[in-house]
């Protein structure tokens, strides 16, 4: 083993030298490849970053253009509503004395001319009394005009025109029982009654659907990009997801956007980066807000990013191929030698080691070939040595069983002859002869379970005579397992221990039961007694090589049986012991389910050396 270790270390040294030489030869290839990849990567990242910035600038410009167009359309609409208010005030209200004439005719005419965009026009006194309204409608009972927000805002700043947020028109009864959403334009006006001027209020309710349709055109089908409208305080006037907002299924950062100046801004909202573009609408202080998630922008660049990645990958591949072609003439001998080493690593114990190339590589190949040959010879010597060692161990185990059993049986026969029990002695000799016929088994170690059970019965017949039937024996063997294979002389030592350690001192109350059955693919044979039993720590020592459980009887029988089964069938099989003081002992034999046949015998006995050789090679 020491020689093998030295050769192995020498081989590792040569392999490390080979790896070092290969790394030197590949330095040029790796260096030029790394430089090329880094240069192309840096160039690609730079160009891609500039392209992304340009695309982002174009996206901002597009959003601003959309907002400008929407703002112009909205301002045009609101300017029209303001002209209606101015026309009603300066052309009608200022020129009418309410004591002499009414506002109804002119107000109805103005309403009819703009009814597509209007819901109603109304004029009130400063105490909330209705002066005139169009279209003609019945005012709701006690509408409490003076406490409504549009009235309070207009009275608070009389010189300005005020626009409200969307709300349901709730001043007049509608014969169609429909409820209209409106945006109210309100302003303080001067009313004339009997030549005296009094303060009043002009209200123009614009149809909210007109504003809604205008902003719907600004929103695309892409739900991730949208435009919404809010007042200067951040209260939403229109939003494409307004219903979701009302039901708390969607959130908008409108309060923060109300503080943004006109232009583009980036924000993080609910864990998402967004590009926000704001445009203020004239006259009203309303703000149109465009929202574009950065993820949408990144998805738009996916195709470009993939093109750049593919282009860089192709350039890198071309560079690697070119470098490989240049260095192929240098590394080819080393690659062949490396292929020989890989073939050996893959399990080929007789590889064709390449010898050629430069002087250094040729010398390495010759040395490696000589090392492989030495290792092969050394492995053969070790396999032969281990085979002889295993055979010697098996023979030694077998010899521990036979002399011990023969000694005990002859001792019983002598005891019977001295007691002039000649017939019993003859019977025991006959049973002993049958035992030896089965034990010999033409030199085979593997026999049928049927023969092993017969051997056990003969043995118990001998022991029952010797002990004058102070115990009973019951064999419960399933018929189907009798034709399976077993190692010979494995039940008899267990029976012997059951007698000596279990039922010998029970004065006729001893019971020994032998069970045989199949579970799944394996065979189990149990030897049970109702004897004295033993504590758990003693059970744990019984199947150890250095156990100190040594009394009369077999003594070494259990460990020998256990080792013989494991040597023949492998480590998953052998003996299992269960015992408790004063409750008896059960020893279970675990065997593989192999039908007895010439092929099975040849495989178990004739091919065991091959199996041992493979196990030794694995170790």
VMD Tcl script that draws the C-alpha trace (Angstrom):
set ca {
  {0.00 0.00 0.00}
  {2.86 2.37 0.73}
  {4.32 1.78 -2.71}
  {0.94 2.41 -4.30}
  {0.57 5.69 -2.38}
  {3.99 6.87 -3.57}
  {3.12 6.09 -7.19}
  {-0.23 7.86 -6.81}
  {1.43 11.01 -5.44}
  {3.90 10.90 -8.28}
  {1.05 10.68 -10.78}
  {-0.72 13.65 -9.19}
  {2.49 15.63 -9.47}
  {2.73 14.88 -13.17}
  {-0.90 15.81 -13.71}
  {-0.39 19.15 -11.92}
  {2.64 19.80 -14.10}
  {0.52 19.02 -17.16}
  {-2.19 21.44 -15.99}
  {0.42 24.14 -15.40}
  {1.89 23.68 -18.87}
  {-1.55 23.85 -20.43}
  {-2.36 27.06 -18.52}
  {0.84 28.65 -19.84}
  {-0.06 27.73 -23.40}
  {-3.57 29.06 -22.96}
  {-2.41 32.39 -21.47}
  {-2.31 34.05 -24.88}
  {-5.78 32.83 -25.76}
  {-7.28 33.83 -22.42}
  {-5.54 37.24 -22.37}
  {-6.64 38.28 -25.84}
  {-10.14 36.94 -25.22}
  {-10.50 38.83 -21.94}
  {-9.21 42.07 -23.49}
  {-11.54 41.73 -26.47}
  {-14.54 40.91 -24.31}
  {-13.87 43.81 -21.93}
  {-13.43 46.28 -24.82}
  {-16.56 45.15 -26.62}
  {-18.51 45.06 -23.37}
  {-17.47 48.60 -22.41}
  {-18.25 49.91 -25.89}
  {-21.62 48.16 -25.93}
  {-22.58 49.46 -22.48}
  {-21.59 53.01 -23.45}
  {-23.53 52.99 -26.70}
  {-26.51 51.30 -25.09}
  {-26.57 53.86 -22.25}
  {-26.57 56.74 -24.73}
  {-29.32 55.05 -26.70}
  {-31.38 54.58 -23.52}
  {-30.99 58.23 -22.61}
  {-32.08 59.30 -26.08}
  {-35.07 56.97 -25.95}
  {-36.00 58.29 -22.51}
  {-35.72 61.87 -23.80}
  {-37.96 60.98 -26.75}
  {-40.45 59.39 -24.35}
  {-40.49 62.56 -22.19}
  {-40.90 64.74 -25.27}
  {-43.75 62.55 -26.51}
  {-45.49 62.76 -23.11}
  {-45.10 66.56 -23.05}
  {-46.50 66.85 -26.58}
  {-49.49 64.72 -25.59}
  {-50.13 66.87 -22.53}
  {-49.77 70.09 -24.55}
  {-52.30 68.86 -27.09}
  {-54.68 67.72 -24.36}
  {-54.19 70.99 -22.49}
  {-54.96 73.01 -25.60}
  {-58.16 71.07 -26.22}
  {-59.20 71.37 -22.57}
  {-58.39 75.10 -22.49}
  {-60.40 75.60 -25.66}
  {-63.35 73.83 -24.08}
  {-63.07 75.79 -20.83}
  {-62.61 79.04 -22.76}
  {-65.90 78.31 -24.51}
  {-67.57 77.79 -21.14}
  {-66.10 81.07 -19.94}
  {-67.38 82.88 -23.01}
  {-70.86 81.53 -22.21}
  {-70.49 82.88 -18.67}
  {-69.22 86.25 -19.94}
  {-71.98 86.48 -22.51}
  {-74.61 85.74 -19.89}
  {-73.16 88.25 -17.46}
  {-72.11 91.18 -19.60}
  {-74.71 90.93 -22.34}
  {-77.76 89.86 -20.34}
  {-77.49 90.29 -16.56}
  {-75.87 93.76 -16.63}
  {-78.47 95.05 -19.05}
  {-81.56 93.67 -17.26}
  {-83.51 95.22 -14.41}
  {-85.16 92.34 -12.62}
  {-88.02 94.59 -11.53}
  {-88.97 95.22 -15.17}
  {-87.79 92.14 -17.10}
  {-86.54 88.55 -16.61}
  {-83.47 86.61 -17.66}
  {-85.37 83.55 -18.83}
  {-85.55 84.15 -22.57}
  {-81.92 85.06 -23.09}
  {-80.74 82.30 -20.71}
  {-82.80 79.67 -22.56}
  {-81.47 80.90 -25.88}
  {-77.88 80.67 -24.65}
  {-78.51 77.21 -23.23}
  {-80.07 75.90 -26.45}
  {-77.06 77.15 -28.43}
  {-74.63 75.19 -26.18}
  {-76.73 72.40 -24.74}
  {-74.32 69.71 -26.02}
  {-71.78 70.86 -23.46}
  {-74.08 72.23 -20.76}
  {-76.40 70.72 -18.22}
  {-77.86 73.93 -16.83}
  {-77.42 77.70 -16.33}
  {-78.73 79.37 -13.19}
  {-78.60 82.76 -11.46}
  {-79.06 83.26 -7.70}
  {-79.18 86.18 -5.31}
  {-76.61 86.49 -2.57}
  {-79.03 84.88 -0.10}
  {-79.50 81.80 -2.33}
  {-82.82 82.70 -3.98}
  {-83.21 81.48 -7.58}
  {-83.54 84.30 -10.10}
  {-83.60 82.32 -13.37}
  {-82.56 78.92 -14.70}
  {-82.33 77.11 -18.03}
  {-83.53 74.70 -19.10}
  {-86.78 75.38 -17.24}
  {-86.82 73.05 -14.26}
  {-88.28 72.81 -10.83}
  {-85.86 73.70 -8.06}
  {-85.54 71.13 -5.32}
  {-87.01 72.03 -1.95}
  {-84.55 73.90 0.27}
  {-81.39 73.14 -1.74}
  {-79.26 75.19 0.72}
  {-77.37 77.05 -2.01}
  {-75.33 79.28 0.24}
  {-73.53 76.37 1.93}
  {-72.39 74.68 -1.26}
  {-68.70 74.86 -2.07}
  {-69.03 76.52 -5.47}
  {-71.10 79.29 -3.90}
  {-68.71 79.82 -0.99}
  {-65.62 79.87 -3.29}
  {-67.18 82.40 -5.65}
  {-68.32 84.67 -2.81}
  {-64.92 84.48 -1.20}
  {-63.09 85.69 -4.31}
  {-65.63 87.62 -6.29}
  {-63.21 88.87 -8.92}
  {-62.36 85.33 -10.12}
  {-64.10 82.57 -11.99}
  {-64.14 79.28 -10.06}
  {-64.24 75.70 -11.38}
  {-65.41 72.89 -9.09}
  {-64.51 69.23 -9.05}
  {-66.95 66.71 -10.62}
  {-70.16 66.24 -8.65}
  {-73.76 65.21 -9.21}
  {-76.11 68.04 -10.28}
  {-78.40 68.37 -7.26}
  {-80.25 71.70 -7.65}
  {-83.19 70.88 -9.93}
  {-85.65 68.03 -10.27}
  {-85.24 66.11 -13.49}
  {-88.33 64.71 -15.18}
  {-86.26 61.84 -16.60}
  {-84.99 60.98 -13.10}
  {-81.42 60.98 -14.38}
  {-78.45 62.22 -12.40}
  {-75.81 64.15 -14.30}
  {-72.17 64.55 -13.35}
  {-71.15 68.18 -13.82}
  {-68.25 70.56 -13.33}
  {-69.58 73.89 -12.03}
  {-68.30 77.28 -13.23}
  {-69.34 79.92 -10.71}
  {-68.75 83.67 -10.44}
  {-70.12 86.63 -8.49}
  {-72.30 88.96 -10.58}
  {-74.01 92.31 -10.10}
  {-77.84 92.18 -10.25}
  {-80.09 95.24 -10.83}
  {-83.47 95.46 -9.12}
  {-85.49 98.74 -9.29}
  {-82.34 100.49 -10.30}
  {-80.44 99.24 -7.28}
  {-77.40 96.95 -7.58}
  {-77.25 93.82 -5.49}
  {-74.78 90.94 -5.37}
  {-75.73 87.68 -7.08}
  {-74.21 84.41 -8.29}
  {-74.03 82.95 -11.83}
  {-73.69 79.15 -12.09}
  {-72.85 77.27 -15.31}
  {-72.95 73.47 -14.94}
  {-70.75 71.93 -17.64}
  {-71.38 68.36 -18.74}
  {-68.61 66.25 -17.17}
  {-68.84 63.68 -19.97}
  {-67.42 66.25 -22.42}
  {-64.27 66.57 -20.30}
  {-64.20 62.82 -19.81}
  {-64.35 62.14 -23.56}
  {-61.61 64.64 -24.22}
  {-59.26 62.97 -21.74}
  {-60.21 59.44 -22.83}
  {-58.74 60.24 -26.24}
  {-55.45 61.05 -24.54}
  {-55.28 57.61 -22.91}
  {-54.05 54.71 -24.99}
  {-55.04 51.06 -24.70}
  {-51.91 50.43 -22.62}
  {-53.27 50.39 -19.08}
  {-49.79 50.92 -17.61}
  {-49.45 54.36 -19.27}
  {-52.24 56.87 -18.65}
  {-53.20 60.53 -18.25}
  {-55.38 61.97 -15.49}
  {-56.69 65.42 -14.46}
  {-56.74 66.98 -10.99}
  {-57.28 70.38 -9.44}
  {-54.60 72.52 -7.81}
  {-55.19 70.82 -4.44}
  {-54.61 67.33 -5.84}
  {-58.27 66.26 -5.90}
  {-58.87 64.04 -8.93}
  {-61.25 65.41 -11.59}
  {-60.76 62.57 -14.12}
  {-58.84 59.34 -13.94}
  {-59.08 56.31 -16.28}
  {-59.15 54.09 -13.19}
  {-61.47 56.31 -11.20}
  {-63.86 53.51 -10.24}
  {-60.99 51.44 -8.88}
  {-59.77 54.42 -6.89}
  {-63.25 54.94 -5.36}
  {-63.33 51.26 -4.32}
  {-59.75 51.43 -2.89}
  {-58.54 48.84 -5.41}
  {-56.07 51.28 -6.96}
  {-53.93 54.07 -5.51}
  {-52.67 57.23 -7.17}
  {-49.93 59.59 -5.97}
  {-52.03 62.64 -6.85}
  {-51.39 64.59 -3.63}
  {-47.63 64.50 -4.21}
  {-48.06 65.30 -7.93}
  {-50.01 68.45 -6.99}
  {-46.77 69.96 -5.67}
  {-44.77 69.12 -8.82}
  {-43.99 72.06 -11.11}
  {-44.70 71.72 -14.81}
  {-42.27 69.33 -16.50}
  {-41.06 65.77 -16.08}
  {-40.16 64.10 -12.79}
  {-39.19 60.61 -11.62}
  {-40.75 59.13 -8.51}
  {-41.02 55.85 -6.59}
  {-44.59 54.94 -5.73}
  {-45.62 51.60 -4.20}
  {-42.23 50.13 -5.08}
  {-42.45 51.19 -8.75}
  {-40.31 53.78 -10.55}
  {-42.45 56.09 -12.68}
  {-41.94 59.04 -15.03}
  {-44.42 61.84 -14.17}
  {-45.06 64.72 -16.59}
  {-47.20 67.66 -15.36}
  {-48.95 70.43 -17.36}
  {-51.07 73.19 -15.73}
  {-54.29 74.25 -17.48}
  {-54.91 77.98 -17.82}
  {-57.86 79.69 -16.11}
  {-58.44 76.85 -13.67}
  {-55.18 75.84 -12.01}
  {-56.02 72.24 -12.98}
  {-53.12 69.94 -13.75}
  {-52.92 67.26 -16.42}
  {-50.59 64.45 -15.31}
  {-49.03 61.78 -17.54}
  {-47.83 58.57 -15.82}
  {-45.40 56.19 -17.54}
  {-43.92 53.27 -15.52}
  {-40.22 52.79 -16.13}
  {-40.89 49.06 -16.48}
  {-42.95 49.86 -19.58}
  {-40.02 51.80 -20.96}
  {-37.67 48.89 -20.22}
  {-39.99 46.47 -22.00}
  {-39.85 48.72 -25.03}
  {-36.07 48.40 -24.99}
  {-36.15 44.60 -24.66}
  {-35.72 44.01 -28.39}
  {-32.82 46.46 -28.62}
  {-31.17 44.96 -25.54}
  {-31.46 41.45 -26.97}
  {-29.98 42.64 -30.28}
  {-27.00 44.19 -28.50}
  {-26.49 41.06 -26.40}
  {-26.63 38.80 -29.48}
  {-24.22 41.05 -31.38}
  {-21.73 41.10 -28.50}
  {-22.07 37.33 -28.07}
  {-21.35 36.75 -31.77}
  {-18.31 39.02 -31.61}
  {-17.03 37.23 -28.51}
  {-17.56 33.86 -30.18}
  {-15.69 34.99 -33.29}
  {-12.82 36.26 -31.12}
  {-12.60 32.99 -29.19}
  {-12.62 30.93 -32.41}
  {-9.89 33.07 -33.93}
  {-7.73 32.78 -30.81}
  {-8.27 29.03 -30.70}
  {-7.16 28.64 -34.32}
  {-4.02 30.63 -33.66}
  {-3.04 28.60 -30.58}
  {-4.17 25.18 -31.87}
  {-0.73 24.22 -33.18}
  {0.79 24.87 -29.75}
  {-1.71 23.11 -27.53}
  {-2.59 20.13 -29.77}
  {0.00 17.71 -28.23}
  {-1.11 18.69 -24.72}
  {-4.75 18.14 -25.67}
  {-3.97 14.62 -26.88}
  {-2.12 13.83 -23.67}
  {-5.04 15.31 -21.69}
  {-7.41 13.08 -23.61}
  {-5.38 10.02 -22.58}
  {-5.56 11.07 -18.92}
  {-9.33 11.63 -19.15}
  {-9.76 8.18 -20.67}
  {-7.92 6.72 -17.69}
  {-10.03 8.78 -15.26}
  {-13.18 7.48 -16.94}
  {-12.33 3.94 -15.85}
  {-10.16 2.57 -18.63}
  {-7.37 0.86 -16.66}
  {-5.28 0.28 -19.79}
  {-5.37 3.62 -21.66}
  {-3.26 4.44 -24.69}
  {-1.10 7.24 -23.28}
  {-0.12 9.70 -26.03}
  {3.62 10.19 -26.55}
  {4.60 12.98 -28.96}
  {4.82 16.72 -29.48}
  {7.65 18.79 -28.09}
  {10.45 17.27 -26.07}
  {8.86 18.20 -22.74}
  {5.43 16.82 -23.64}
  {6.95 13.62 -25.04}
  {8.94 13.06 -21.83}
  {5.80 13.63 -19.76}
  {3.86 11.10 -21.85}
  {6.54 8.41 -21.47}
  {6.75 8.92 -17.73}
  {2.96 8.84 -17.35}
  {2.74 5.62 -19.38}
  {5.34 3.94 -17.14}
  {3.46 5.11 -14.04}
  {0.18 3.67 -15.31}
  {1.81 0.30 -15.98}
  {3.26 0.19 -12.47}
  {-0.10 1.06 -10.93}
  {-1.83 -1.67 -12.92}
  {0.63 -4.30 -11.73}
  {0.37 -3.13 -8.16}
  {-3.45 -3.26 -8.28}
  {-3.35 -6.82 -9.57}
  {-1.06 -7.84 -6.72}
  {-3.35 -6.20 -4.17}
  {-6.46 -7.91 -5.59}
  {-4.80 -11.35 -5.37}
  {-3.66 -10.62 -1.82}
  {-7.12 -9.50 -0.72}
  {-8.77 -12.56 -2.33}
  {-6.52 -14.88 -0.38}
  {-7.20 -12.91 2.78}
  {-11.01 -13.14 2.34}
  {-10.82 -16.88 1.62}
  {-8.72 -17.43 4.73}
  {-11.25 -15.44 6.84}
  {-14.14 -17.51 5.50}
  {-12.36 -20.79 6.15}
  {-11.45 -19.68 9.66}
  {-15.07 -18.79 10.43}
  {-16.26 -22.12 9.10}
  {-13.68 -24.00 11.19}
  {-14.91 -22.22 14.35}
  {-18.34 -23.77 13.90}
  {-17.63 -27.39 12.98}
  {-15.13 -28.44 15.75}
  {-17.24 -26.79 18.43}
  {-20.42 -28.57 17.38}
  {-18.61 -31.90 17.00}
  {-17.14 -31.58 20.50}
  {-20.54 -30.96 22.11}
  {-22.24 -33.80 20.22}
  {-19.52 -36.39 21.00}
  {-19.62 -35.29 24.61}
  {-23.35 -36.09 24.67}
  {-22.80 -39.52 23.05}
  {-20.09 -40.41 25.61}
  {-22.45 -39.33 28.38}
  {-25.19 -41.65 27.02}
  {-22.87 -44.63 26.64}
  {-21.66 -44.19 30.18}
  {-25.30 -44.19 31.25}
  {-25.88 -47.39 29.17}
  {-28.35 -45.63 26.94}
  {-27.15 -47.41 23.85}
  {-30.26 -46.92 21.70}
  {-30.17 -43.20 22.33}
  {-26.45 -43.19 21.53}
  {-27.09 -45.05 18.24}
  {-29.87 -42.59 17.37}
  {-27.59 -39.65 18.10}
  {-24.78 -41.14 15.98}
  {-27.28 -41.65 13.13}
  {-28.47 -38.04 13.47}
  {-24.84 -36.90 13.64}
  {-24.06 -38.73 10.39}
  {-27.02 -36.98 8.73}
  {-25.75 -33.69 10.04}
  {-22.33 -34.25 8.51}
  {-23.79 -35.24 5.18}
  {-25.62 -31.91 5.04}
  {-22.61 -30.04 6.47}
  {-20.30 -31.41 3.79}
  {-22.71 -30.60 0.93}
  {-20.02 -31.54 -1.62}
  {-17.86 -28.70 -0.35}
  {-20.50 -26.04 -1.05}
  {-21.24 -23.21 1.31}
  {-24.64 -22.39 -0.24}
  {-27.45 -24.96 0.30}
  {-31.25 -25.02 0.21}
  {-33.18 -23.70 3.17}
  {-34.92 -27.10 3.16}
  {-31.57 -28.86 3.86}
  {-30.66 -26.30 6.52}
  {-34.02 -26.88 8.27}
  {-33.44 -30.65 8.08}
  {-30.01 -30.15 9.60}
  {-31.61 -28.07 12.41}
  {-34.23 -30.76 13.08}
  {-31.51 -33.44 13.33}
  {-29.58 -31.27 15.71}
  {-32.61 -30.67 17.94}
  {-33.41 -34.39 17.93}
  {-29.92 -34.98 19.37}
  {-30.30 -32.22 21.94}
  {-33.78 -33.32 23.07}
  {-32.38 -36.78 23.86}
  {-29.43 -35.29 25.67}
  {-31.63 -32.97 27.77}
  {-34.36 -35.58 28.30}
  {-37.02 -33.47 26.60}
  {-36.90 -30.67 29.15}
  {-37.97 -28.24 26.39}
  {-40.19 -28.30 23.31}
  {-39.27 -27.38 19.73}
  {-41.74 -26.13 17.11}
  {-40.75 -25.55 13.46}
  {-43.08 -23.16 11.60}
  {-41.60 -22.87 8.12}
  {-43.50 -21.58 5.11}
  {-43.29 -24.03 2.21}
  {-42.46 -21.38 -0.37}
  {-39.06 -20.52 1.18}
  {-37.68 -24.08 1.25}
  {-36.30 -23.80 -2.30}
  {-34.36 -20.58 -1.60}
  {-30.62 -20.29 -0.93}
  {-28.92 -19.97 2.46}
  {-25.46 -20.25 3.97}
  {-25.18 -23.66 5.62}
  {-24.83 -24.12 9.40}
  {-26.46 -20.84 10.46}
  {-29.55 -22.10 12.35}
  {-27.78 -24.76 14.48}
  {-25.59 -22.24 16.40}
  {-28.70 -20.16 17.19}
  {-30.52 -23.23 18.51}
  {-27.49 -24.14 20.58}
  {-27.44 -20.68 22.17}
  {-31.21 -20.84 22.75}
  {-30.68 -24.06 24.73}
  {-27.61 -23.04 26.73}
  {-28.56 -19.41 27.44}
  {-32.34 -19.64 27.33}
  {-34.23 -22.81 28.33}
  {-31.59 -25.09 29.91}
  {-32.56 -24.16 33.46}
  {-36.35 -23.92 33.05}
  {-37.20 -27.43 34.31}
  {-39.40 -28.53 31.41}
  {-41.12 -25.18 30.70}
  {-38.76 -24.15 27.93}
  {-40.11 -23.50 24.44}
  {-38.12 -22.94 21.26}
  {-39.88 -21.87 18.06}
  {-38.24 -21.71 14.62}
  {-40.15 -19.54 12.11}
  {-39.40 -19.10 8.42}
  {-41.23 -16.66 6.13}
  {-40.82 -14.31 3.22}
  {-41.45 -10.56 3.29}
  {-41.14 -8.72 0.00}
  {-37.97 -9.85 -1.75}
  {-36.17 -11.08 1.40}
  {-36.25 -14.24 3.55}
  {-36.41 -14.22 7.36}
  {-35.77 -17.12 9.77}
  {-36.38 -16.53 13.48}
  {-35.25 -18.61 16.46}
  {-37.30 -17.64 19.53}
  {-37.19 -18.92 23.11}
  {-39.02 -18.06 26.30}
  {-35.89 -18.27 28.40}
  {-34.08 -15.91 30.69}
  {-33.42 -13.20 28.10}
  {-30.75 -10.54 28.56}
  {-30.46 -6.76 29.06}
  {-30.14 -4.36 26.15}
  {-26.45 -3.57 26.69}
  {-25.58 -7.25 26.38}
  {-27.61 -7.53 23.15}
  {-25.63 -4.66 21.66}
  {-22.33 -6.50 22.37}
  {-23.31 -9.86 20.90}
  {-22.60 -8.95 17.26}
  {-19.39 -7.01 17.91}
  {-16.02 -8.51 17.15}
  {-14.61 -7.87 20.64}
  {-17.66 -8.84 22.70}
  {-17.04 -10.19 26.20}
  {-20.16 -12.37 26.33}
  {-18.40 -15.71 26.86}
  {-20.10 -18.53 28.73}
  {-20.58 -22.16 27.94}
  {-22.05 -23.34 24.64}
  {-21.28 -21.73 21.31}
  {-19.92 -18.46 22.59}
  {-18.61 -17.45 19.17}
  {-21.58 -18.86 17.23}
  {-23.61 -15.67 16.79}
  {-20.80 -13.45 15.53}
  {-19.58 -16.22 13.22}
  {-23.01 -16.71 11.69}
  {-23.43 -12.95 11.31}
  {-20.04 -12.57 9.60}
  {-20.52 -15.56 7.28}
  {-23.85 -14.17 6.02}
  {-22.40 -10.70 5.47}
  {-19.31 -12.09 3.72}
  {-21.52 -14.05 1.35}
  {-24.46 -11.67 0.70}
  {-23.25 -8.23 1.77}
  {-23.65 -5.83 4.70}
  {-27.46 -5.32 4.47}
  {-27.98 -8.92 5.63}
  {-27.02 -10.91 8.75}
  {-28.48 -11.29 12.25}
  {-30.86 -9.13 14.28}
  {-31.34 -9.77 18.02}
  {-34.21 -8.75 20.30}
  {-34.29 -9.69 23.99}
  {-35.63 -8.59 27.36}
  {-34.81 -10.05 30.77}
  {-37.27 -12.82 31.83}
  {-39.12 -12.53 28.49}
  {-36.91 -14.58 26.19}
  {-34.78 -13.91 23.15}
  {-35.43 -13.72 19.40}
  {-32.63 -13.97 16.84}
  {-33.67 -13.16 13.28}
  {-31.71 -14.28 10.20}
  {-32.06 -11.89 7.26}
  {-31.29 -13.36 3.81}
  {-31.87 -12.21 0.24}
  {-34.58 -14.06 -1.69}
  {-32.49 -16.08 -4.19}
  {-33.94 -19.30 -5.64}
  {-31.61 -22.30 -5.40}
  {-30.21 -23.24 -8.82}
  {-26.93 -24.07 -10.51}
  {-26.69 -20.52 -11.80}
  {-27.30 -19.09 -8.32}
  {-24.61 -21.36 -6.79}
  {-22.15 -20.36 -9.49}
  {-22.93 -16.69 -8.97}
  {-22.70 -16.82 -5.16}
  {-19.70 -19.15 -4.85}
  {-17.91 -19.04 -8.19}
  {-18.25 -15.31 -8.83}
  {-17.68 -14.10 -5.26}
  {-14.02 -13.50 -6.00}
  {-14.96 -11.10 -8.80}
  {-17.31 -9.23 -6.46}
  {-14.58 -9.00 -3.81}
  {-12.18 -7.68 -6.40}
  {-14.63 -4.96 -7.41}
  {-15.25 -4.00 -3.77}
  {-11.52 -3.80 -3.16}
  {-11.07 -1.59 -6.21}
  {-13.80 0.75 -4.91}
  {-12.09 0.97 -1.53}
}
mol new
graphics top color blue
foreach p $ca { graphics top sphere $p radius 0.5 }
foreach p [lrange $ca 0 end-1] q [lrange $ca 1 end] { graphics top cylinder $p $q radius 0.2 }
display resetview
